[in-house]
Amino acid sequence: MENDRESPDNDIKLRETFSGFKVDTQGGYPVNLPNRITIARIFLIPVMMVFLLVDFNFYPNPIVWHSYQLPYNQLIAVIIFIIAASTDGIDGYLARKNNMVTNLGKLLDPLADKLLVAAILISLVEMGKCDSWIAIVIISREFAVTGLRQIALLDGKVVAASSWGKVKTVIQIVAIIAMLINNFPFVFINIPFDIIATWAAGLITLYSGVDYFIKNKSLLNLSRS
């Protein structure tokens, strides 16, 4: 690999990966499997939003079970969301396991995660299923921490992922799924689990963001020698 990078030959050199896809090891344009999975996750976002927000007037009647109802567009959207969310760990795992980590992947993976969460929360606010303040808190936190990571990179440092950040991600996914499936099955026992999970997601997201900044406050020192 190092010899390829140091070669004076300016022609683009390609190598075959385990997946059969080609990777440009000199020009820096990676088209490997993990990055394709990440890109696919990004392309699923507008598809999911279309099913949530566009009324095509050709959906069959909602799924009805006693007093519970679930429109088919929400069912399709939650399936897409689960598929997209599940690919988050898959692309990173494949990239690390097979030594296929690229700069493009480092850029696209966190971007895809933030776009997915932001898009679904904005859609849920539009549908009246999520309080706007919770969506603002979660989206703001994501971009604030991203800004902190960029500051760290400028100083040649890395902001490590915290345990609270991982808890935040799990709670967010659970809350979003609960809202999309209309609080099933807790609706039958009159427990507002979707509301509880949404509030928990908002509060834990806020706390994890504050925790990141407290632990990395040295990065915010604007003075330079």
Secondary structure, 3 states (H helix, E strand, C coil): CHHHHHCCCCCCCEEECCCCCEEECCCCCECCHHHHHHHHHHHHHHHHHHHHHCCCCCCCCCEEECCEEECHHHHHHHHHHHHHHHHHHHHHHHHHHCCCCCHHHHHHHHHHHHHHHHHHHHHHHHCCCCCHHHHHHHHHHHHHHHHHHHHHHHCCCCCCCCHHHHHHHHHHHHHHHHHHCCCCCHHHHCCCHHHHHHHHHHHHHHHHHHHHHHHCHHHHCCCCC
